[in-house]
Amino acid sequence: MVLISSLVFVATSPMSLGTQHHDKSIRRSKGMHFLAPLCVPFILFLVLKPFGMPRSSSSGVVLVDPGTGRQEIQNLLPGTSVVIPARFEADYLVKTIYYTFLYTEPDLLAEILVVDDNSEEPLEPLVVQSFEEGGVLESLTPEQKAKIRILRLPEREGLIRAKIIGADSARGAYILFLDGHCRVVPGYMQSMINMIANNGYKTIVTPIVTDVNGTTWEHRSMDGGSKMMFEWNFEFYWFEDNNDEVPIAVGGIQLMTKRWWTESGGYDQGMLDWGGENIEQSLRVWMCGGKILVDREAKIGHIFERPAPKNKVRSGQVQRNHARAAFLYLDDKLDWFMDHHGSAAYEMTHNQMGPHIGDRLAVRHNLQCKSFEEGFMDRFWSVFENQGLLLDQMHTIRHKESGLCLALMRTTKESKVKDENAQVELRYRPCNPQDTGMIWTRTHSGTRVYNKRYNRCLDRGNKPFGRAQLVVYGCDQHQSNINQRWYWDEDRIYSPSRPITSFRAQAVKVDENSEESLCIVGPHADGKQLDVPPEQASKGADLVKEANKYPLVYMEPCQPRPEPGQPALADPFEFESI
């Protein structure tokens, strides 16, 4: 028998939610009963209460036992369940609730469902206190208060499982996952629902995510990110290509139908804490008949700059999550992942991915999913190409006569290399396919030469026409920088002098013999290329000595191609696969 106050909620097991939780840490018996209080002012006593029955506190907040079970699809309420998983959100949750009520049309909001992931201090009293005079939620009506449901988990489950429990318990026809530190913008909900209505119930919609000041709650800017892509180690990053299809969704902020959440398998309950669930979900959705779109009219602010909580993610759990997602969906590209994510590869090869991986394989089978290549890579081929992710298209650029390769020097200060606004010189060095500073790929239909390690592209550098030093510069993803357009004509590399209207090199005739076209030239022993740039001269004798070993890379006005029977070009280059 447990003694609890009229406003404190003690939860029971999530096992009866309809989602199987297989770890010992969350295994409980089903069909239990527990004791819950009646809300009588100033009186504390116990009653025997049937398992799973929701109740209301004296404040009007609905307190829900996580054992309530999966909400049946046919009994859903119109509108959206806003599901907020919360563990380290005490400083932000109440204002997140406030702005959600303020800027969401009442008929579109079925409920705000807070999943308290066993926070050190229960969140329900914090919310109730905000109803008092002078509190942030003082102005809420009784009807609005009744739309707040709080589920407190008996032990920490982690963000992913908290979201599973919340979504399974959601009563609305739509589910909006929302972090507990967000400020929505007027009109966001209707716009996102409209996008699903226009594209089918298997559509997941992500908004533009803007940056909000965590102190003032003001938007720093109304510009923001809309889509993500992964690296082969499953780190992910924002990018933009002006296409509304989203390869990898933002994990914390997205809208979907409850029907598609259920049919598509929710999240992988074998994952722990946080990390990787958005990758697994995104791959599954695209490969298994759904889609993920960005709604550029919908904006939701997110507080990115927050104090980092201790033990947010426990050791080894992100690696396990990544290993599960990769094993389930990467198919014949699994080797690429394992080559780039050693710790996750260890989890995979030592059978430490967690129990019942077969259940998730069954989800993929039942959904009749396509292969990774057909369902994901083919759809987002341009993203893979332009982001330098096609590992079988990585090369060194080798000067045939000297046998040397174009490379960013490791003696260049790392801070300068990372500054996308800085021009960084190139040098000829002995070819080494293990040196990421000399690994290049051609992107944007072959018109960009991209170094993935430093996220830099070959650049003509706005130098006056004539002999000039070749540099790398931050890549222009909008394809408007003519200084970064390069073409191969047999074995010559040149930069055209005029804008072109298409970026498919094979469809455009560009004259490398134009008077202002520049060709990359080899490391001739004429003394000119052994000079150390002025900015290097002050960096110390050892650096100058090291730099002097390797000639700088230069461009010169392209020479006319020899007539048949004449000597070949002096500076032939080749792409050598690694």
C-alpha positions in Angstrom: 0.0 0.0 0.0 1.4 3.4 -1.0 0.5 6.7 0.6 0.3 9.6 -1.9 -1.1 13.1 -1.8 -4.1 14.2 -3.8 -1.9 15.9 -6.4 1.0 13.5 -6.7 0.7 10.7 -9.3 2.5 7.5 -8.9 2.6 5.5 -12.2 2.7 1.9 -12.9 4.2 -0.2 -15.7 4.0 0.7 -19.4 3.7 -2.9 -20.3 -0.1 -2.8 -21.1 0.3 -0.1 -23.7 0.3 -2.5 -26.5 4.0 -1.9 -27.3 6.2 -4.7 -26.1 9.0 -3.6 -23.8 11.5 -6.4 -23.5 14.3 -5.1 -21.2 14.4 -6.4 -17.7 14.5 -2.8 -16.5 10.9 -2.2 -17.5 9.4 -5.7 -17.2 6.3 -5.8 -14.9 3.3 -8.0 -14.5 0.1 -7.1 -16.2 -3.4 -6.6 -14.8 -2.2 -5.1 -11.4 -4.2 -2.8 -9.3 -2.9 0.1 -7.3 -4.0 2.5 -4.7 -4.8 6.0 -5.6 -6.2 8.9 -3.6 -9.5 10.7 -3.8 -9.1 14.5 -4.3 -10.7 15.8 -1.1 -9.4 19.1 0.1 -7.0 18.9 3.1 -7.9 15.2 3.6 -5.5 12.4 2.8 -6.7 8.8 2.6 -6.6 5.7 0.5 -9.0 3.9 -1.7 -8.6 0.9 -3.9 -8.7 2.0 -7.5 -8.9 -0.1 -10.6 -5.7 -0.2 -12.7 -5.5 2.3 -15.6 -8.4 4.6 -14.6 -7.6 8.3 -15.4 -8.4 10.8 -12.8 -8.4 14.6 -12.4 -6.6 16.5 -9.7 -8.3 19.2 -7.8 -6.6 21.6 -10.2 -8.3 20.2 -13.2 -5.2 18.5 -14.6 -5.9 14.9 -15.8 -3.5 12.5 -14.3 -3.1 9.3 -16.3 -1.6 6.0 -15.4 0.8 4.8 -18.0 -0.9 1.5 -17.9 -4.0 2.9 -19.5 -3.1 1.1 -22.8 -3.0 1.9 -26.4 -5.7 4.3 -27.5 -7.9 2.5 -30.1 -7.9 4.1 -33.5 -11.7 4.1 -33.9 -12.1 6.0 -30.6 -9.9 8.9 -31.4 -10.8 12.5 -30.7 -10.7 15.1 -33.5 -7.6 17.2 -33.4 -4.1 16.7 -32.2 -2.4 15.2 -29.2 0.7 17.2 -28.4 3.0 14.7 -26.8 5.8 16.3 -24.7 8.4 13.9 -23.3 10.0 15.6 -20.3 12.8 14.8 -17.9 15.1 17.8 -17.8 12.4 20.3 -18.6 11.4 22.0 -15.3 12.7 25.4 -16.5 10.8 25.3 -19.8 7.8 23.0 -19.7 5.2 25.5 -18.4 6.0 28.1 -21.0 5.9 25.5 -23.7 2.4 24.6 -22.6 1.5 28.2 -22.4 2.5 29.0 -26.0 0.9 25.8 -27.3 -2.5 26.9 -25.9 -2.0 30.5 -27.0 -1.2 29.7 -30.7 -3.1 26.5 -31.4 -6.7 26.7 -32.6 -8.9 25.2 -29.8 -10.7 22.8 -32.2 -7.4 21.4 -33.4 -6.0 20.7 -30.0 -7.3 17.5 -28.4 -4.9 17.4 -25.5 -1.4 18.2 -24.3 0.1 15.0 -23.0 3.2 15.4 -20.8 5.2 12.2 -20.3 7.2 12.8 -17.1 10.1 10.5 -17.5 10.6 10.1 -13.8 12.0 13.6 -13.3 13.8 14.1 -10.0 10.9 16.5 -9.0 7.5 15.4 -10.4 6.3 17.8 -13.0 2.6 17.8 -12.1 2.9 20.1 -9.1 4.9 22.5 -11.2 2.1 22.7 -13.8 -0.6 23.0 -11.1 1.4 25.8 -9.3 1.4 27.8 -12.6 -2.4 27.9 -12.5 -2.3 30.1 -9.4 -2.7 33.9 -9.5 0.4 35.4 -11.1 1.3 32.0 -12.6 2.2 31.5 -16.3 -1.0 29.4 -16.9 -3.3 31.5 -14.7 -5.4 32.5 -17.7 -6.3 28.9 -18.8 -10.0 28.0 -18.6 -11.2 24.9 -16.9 -11.7 23.3 -20.4 -8.1 24.1 -21.3 -6.8 22.7 -18.0 -8.8 19.5 -18.6 -6.8 19.1 -21.9 -3.5 18.7 -20.0 -2.8 15.1 -19.2 0.3 14.1 -17.2 1.8 10.6 -17.2 4.6 10.0 -14.7 6.7 7.0 -15.3 7.7 4.9 -12.3 11.3 4.8 -13.4 13.4 6.4 -16.1 12.7 5.0 -19.5 14.5 7.5 -21.7 13.3 9.9 -24.3 12.5 7.3 -27.0 10.4 5.1 -24.8 8.7 8.1 -23.2 7.6 9.1 -26.7 6.4 5.6 -27.4 4.3 5.5 -24.2 2.9 9.0 -24.9 2.0 8.3 -28.6 0.4 5.0 -27.8 -1.7 6.7 -25.1 -2.6 9.7 -27.3 -6.3 10.2 -27.9 -6.1 12.6 -30.9 -6.3 11.7 -34.5 -3.0 13.4 -35.0 0.2 13.2 -32.9 2.6 16.2 -32.6 5.8 15.3 -30.9 7.1 18.5 -29.3 10.2 19.0 -27.1 9.6 20.5 -23.7 11.4 23.7 -24.7 9.5 25.0 -27.7 7.5 28.1 -28.7 5.0 27.5 -31.5 4.0 30.2 -34.0 0.4 31.1 -34.9 -1.1 29.0 -37.7 1.4 26.2 -37.5 -1.0 23.4 -36.6 -3.6 24.1 -39.4 -0.9 24.4 -42.0 0.7 21.1 -41.0 -2.6 19.2 -40.9 -3.5 20.6 -44.3 -0.2 19.2 -45.7 -1.1 15.7 -44.4 -4.7 16.1 -45.8 -3.2 16.9 -49.2 -0.6 14.2 -49.2 -2.2 11.2 -47.5 -2.3 9.8 -44.0 1.1 8.2 -44.4 2.8 11.6 -44.5 4.9 13.0 -41.6 5.3 16.7 -41.6 8.1 18.7 -40.1 8.0 22.5 -39.6 10.8 25.1 -40.1 12.6 24.9 -36.7 13.7 28.4 -35.6 16.0 29.4 -32.7 14.5 30.8 -29.5 16.3 32.6 -26.7 16.0 30.5 -23.6 15.8 33.5 -21.3 13.5 35.9 -23.2 11.6 33.3 -25.2 11.9 35.6 -28.2 12.8 34.2 -31.7 16.3 35.1 -32.6 15.3 34.7 -36.2 12.4 33.4 -38.1 14.8 31.6 -40.4 15.6 28.0 -39.5 16.4 24.5 -40.5 13.9 22.2 -42.2 15.6 19.0 -43.0 18.5 16.8 -42.1 20.8 14.2 -43.6 23.1 11.6 -42.0 26.8 10.9 -42.3 27.8 7.3 -42.5 28.6 7.3 -38.8 25.0 8.4 -38.3 25.8 11.8 -37.0 23.3 14.1 -38.7 23.2 17.8 -39.7 20.9 20.4 -41.2 21.0 21.1 -44.9 18.9 22.7 -47.5 18.2 21.9 -51.2 14.9 23.7 -51.7 13.1 20.5 -52.0 10.2 19.7 -49.7 11.1 16.0 -49.3 13.0 15.4 -46.0 15.5 12.6 -46.0 16.0 12.5 -42.2 13.3 14.1 -40.0 13.8 16.2 -36.9 13.2 13.7 -34.1 11.7 16.0 -31.5 9.2 18.0 -33.6 7.0 16.3 -36.1 3.3 15.8 -36.9 1.7 12.5 -38.1 -1.6 10.7 -38.0 -2.2 8.3 -35.1 -3.1 5.7 -37.7 0.3 6.0 -39.4 2.1 5.9 -36.1 0.4 2.6 -35.3 0.6 1.0 -38.8 4.3 2.0 -39.4 5.5 0.5 -36.1 6.0 3.7 -34.0 9.6 3.9 -32.7 11.9 1.0 -32.0 11.2 0.1 -28.4 14.5 -1.7 -28.3 16.3 1.6 -28.4 17.5 3.3 -25.2 17.4 6.8 -24.0 18.0 9.2 -26.9 19.6 9.2 -30.3 19.1 7.5 -33.6 15.3 7.1 -33.4 14.8 9.8 -36.1 17.2 8.0 -38.5 15.5 4.6 -38.0 12.0 6.2 -38.4 13.0 8.2 -41.5 14.5 5.2 -43.3 11.5 3.0 -42.4 9.0 5.6 -43.6 10.6 6.3 -46.9 11.4 2.6 -47.6 7.9 1.4 -46.4 5.4 3.5 -48.3 5.3 6.8 -46.4 6.8 10.2 -46.9 8.3 13.0 -44.8 7.7 16.6 -46.0 8.6 20.0 -44.7 5.9 22.6 -44.3 7.7 25.9 -44.9 4.6 27.9 -43.7 4.7 26.2 -40.3 7.3 27.4 -37.8 8.1 26.2 -34.3 10.8 27.8 -32.2 13.2 25.6 -30.3 15.6 26.6 -27.5 18.9 25.2 -28.7 21.2 26.9 -26.1 20.4 25.2 -22.8 22.6 24.0 -20.0 23.5 20.4 -20.7 21.9 18.1 -18.1 24.0 15.5 -16.4 23.5 11.9 -17.6 21.1 12.9 -20.3 22.3 9.9 -22.3 23.9 6.9 -20.6 27.1 5.4 -21.9 26.9 3.2 -24.9 23.2 3.7 -25.6 23.5 5.9 -28.7 25.9 3.4 -30.2 23.4 0.6 -29.6 20.6 2.6 -31.2 22.7 3.4 -34.2 23.7 -0.2 -34.6 20.0 -1.3 -34.5 18.9 1.2 -37.1 21.8 0.4 -39.4 21.3 -3.4 -39.1 17.6 -3.1 -39.8 17.7 -0.8 -42.9 21.1 -0.2 -44.5 21.2 -3.5 -46.4 24.2 -3.7 -48.7 25.5 -0.3 -47.4 25.9 -1.7 -43.9 29.6 -2.0 -44.5 29.9 1.7 -45.1 28.3 2.4 -41.7 30.6 -0.1 -40.0 33.7 1.4 -41.5 32.8 4.8 -40.1 31.2 3.9 -36.8 33.6 1.6 -34.9 31.8 1.6 -31.6 28.4 0.7 -33.2 30.1 -1.9 -35.3 31.4 -3.5 -32.1 27.9 -3.5 -30.7 26.7 -5.2 -33.8 29.4 -7.8 -34.1 29.3 -8.7 -30.4 25.5 -9.2 -30.4 24.9 -6.2 -28.1 22.1 -4.5 -30.1 19.5 -5.5 -27.5 16.8 -8.1 -27.4 14.1 -9.1 -29.9 15.6 -7.4 -33.0 13.5 -9.9 -34.9 10.3 -8.0 -33.9 11.6 -5.0 -35.8 12.6 -7.1 -38.8 9.0 -8.4 -38.8 7.8 -4.7 -38.9 9.8 -4.2 -42.1 8.6 -7.5 -43.6 4.9 -6.8 -42.8 5.1 -3.3 -44.3 6.6 -4.8 -47.5 9.4 -2.3 -47.5 11.7 -1.7 -50.4 15.5 -2.0 -50.2 17.6 0.8 -48.9 19.0 1.5 -52.4 15.6 1.5 -54.1 13.5 3.1 -51.3 16.0 5.7 -50.0 19.2 6.1 -52.0 17.5 6.4 -55.4 15.0 8.9 -54.1 17.7 11.1 -52.5 20.5 10.4 -55.0 21.3 14.1 -55.5 21.6 14.5 -51.7 24.0 11.6 -51.5 26.0 13.1 -54.4 26.1 16.7 -53.3 26.8 15.9 -49.7 29.8 13.7 -50.7 28.2 10.5 -49.3 28.8 8.2 -52.3 31.8 6.4 -50.9 32.4 4.4 -54.1 32.9 7.7 -55.9 35.8 9.0 -53.8 39.1 9.7 -55.6 42.4 11.2 -55.4 43.3 13.8 -58.1 46.7 12.6 -59.4 49.1 14.5 -61.7 50.3 11.8 -64.0 53.8 13.1 -64.7 54.9 13.7 -61.1 52.7 11.1 -59.5 51.7 13.7 -56.8 48.1 14.4 -55.6 46.2 17.6 -54.8 45.9 17.9 -51.0 45.0 20.2 -48.2 48.1 20.5 -46.1 47.9 19.1 -42.6 50.3 21.9 -41.6 47.5 24.4 -42.2 46.0 25.6 -39.0 42.9 23.6 -38.3 41.0 26.8 -37.3 41.7 28.3 -40.7 40.6 25.1 -42.5 37.3 25.1 -40.6 36.6 28.8 -41.4 34.4 28.5 -44.5 35.1 32.2 -45.3 38.9 31.6 -45.5 40.7 30.5 -48.7 43.0 27.6 -48.0 45.9 26.7 -50.3 46.5 23.4 -51.9 49.8 21.6 -52.4 51.0 18.6 -54.3 51.9 15.7 -52.0 52.7 12.0 -52.4 49.4 10.2 -53.0 47.9 8.5 -49.9 44.3 7.2 -50.1 44.2 7.2 -46.2 44.8 10.9 -46.1 41.4 12.6 -46.0 42.9 15.9 -47.0 43.4 14.5 -50.6 40.2 12.6 -51.0 37.8 14.3 -53.5 34.4 13.6 -55.0 32.6 15.3 -57.9 29.2 16.7 -56.9 26.3 18.7 -58.5 26.3 16.5 -61.6 30.1 16.6 -61.8 30.6 20.4 -61.7 32.0 20.7 -58.2 35.1 19.1 -56.7 34.4 18.5 -53.0 36.6 17.5 -50.1 34.4 15.8 -47.5 36.8 15.9 -44.6 36.9 19.7 -44.6 33.6 20.4 -46.4 35.4 22.5 -48.9 35.3 22.8 -52.7 38.0 23.7 -55.3 37.8 27.4 -55.9 39.3 29.7 -58.5 39.3 32.4 -55.8 38.4 35.6 -57.7 42.0 35.9 -58.7 43.0 38.2 -61.6 43.3 36.4 -64.9 46.7 34.8 -65.3 48.8 32.5 -63.2 47.1 32.2 -59.8 47.1 29.9 -56.8 44.3 27.3 -56.5 42.4 27.3 -53.2 39.6 25.6 -51.5 36.6 27.5 -50.1 33.3 26.9 -48.4 31.1 25.0 -50.8 28.3 27.0 -52.5 25.2 24.7 -52.2 23.2 27.1 -54.3 25.4 26.5 -57.3 25.8 30.2 -58.1 29.5 30.6 -57.6 31.2 30.2 -60.9 34.6 30.0 -59.2 33.7 26.5 -58.1 32.7 25.1 -61.5 35.2 22.7 -62.9 35.2 20.4 -65.9 37.3 17.5 -67.2 38.1 17.4 -70.9 39.8 14.0 -71.2 42.7 14.6 -68.8 42.5 18.4 -68.3 40.9 20.2 -65.4 39.7 23.7 -66.1 37.4 26.4 -64.8 35.1 28.1 -67.4 35.1 31.9 -67.7 31.4 32.4 -68.2 28.1 31.4 -66.4 26.3 28.4 -67.7 22.6 27.6 -67.5 22.7 23.9 -66.7 24.8 22.0 -64.2 24.9 18.7 -66.1 28.4 18.8 -67.6 27.6 16.3 -70.2 24.8 18.5 -71.6 26.8 21.7 -71.8 29.6 22.6 -74.2 32.1 24.8 -72.4 35.2 25.9 -74.2 38.4 25.2 -72.2 40.3 27.1 -74.8 38.5 30.3 -73.9 40.9 33.2 -73.3 39.9 33.4 -69.6 39.5 29.7 -68.8 42.0 28.6 -66.2 43.6 25.1 -66.2 45.2 23.4 -63.2 48.9 22.9 -63.9 51.3 20.5 -62.5 54.3 20.9 -60.0 56.9 22.2 -62.5 60.3 22.8 -61.1 60.5 26.4 -62.2 60.8 27.8 -58.6 57.5 29.7 -58.7 55.5 26.9 -57.0 58.1 26.4 -54.2 57.4 29.8 -52.7 55.8 29.8 -49.2 52.8 32.1 -49.1 53.4 35.3 -47.0 50.8 34.3 -44.5 52.8 31.1 -43.8 56.1 32.9 -43.3 55.4 34.0 -39.8 54.2 30.6 -38.6 57.6 29.2 -37.6 60.6 27.6 -39.2 59.3 24.1 -38.9 56.1 24.9 -40.7 57.9 26.7 -43.5 60.3 23.8 -43.8 57.4 21.4 -44.0 55.5 23.5 -46.5 58.6 23.9 -48.7 58.7 20.2 -49.3 55.5 20.3 -51.3 54.8 22.6 -54.2 51.7 24.8 -54.2 49.0 24.2 -56.8 48.5 26.8 -59.5 46.2 27.6 -62.3 47.3 29.1 -65.7 45.4 30.2 -68.8 44.5 27.1 -70.7 46.7 26.4 -73.7 45.1 25.3 -76.9 44.7 21.5 -77.1 47.4 20.0 -79.4 46.6 19.1 -83.0 46.6 15.4 -83.8 50.2 14.1 -83.9 51.5 16.9 -81.7 53.0 16.3 -78.2 50.4 15.7 -75.5 49.4 18.2 -72.8 52.1 18.8 -70.2 49.7 18.6 -67.3 47.5 15.5 -67.5 45.4 14.6 -64.5 43.4 11.6 -63.5 40.8 10.7 -60.9 42.1 7.6 -59.2 39.5 5.6 -57.2 40.4 4.8 -53.7 
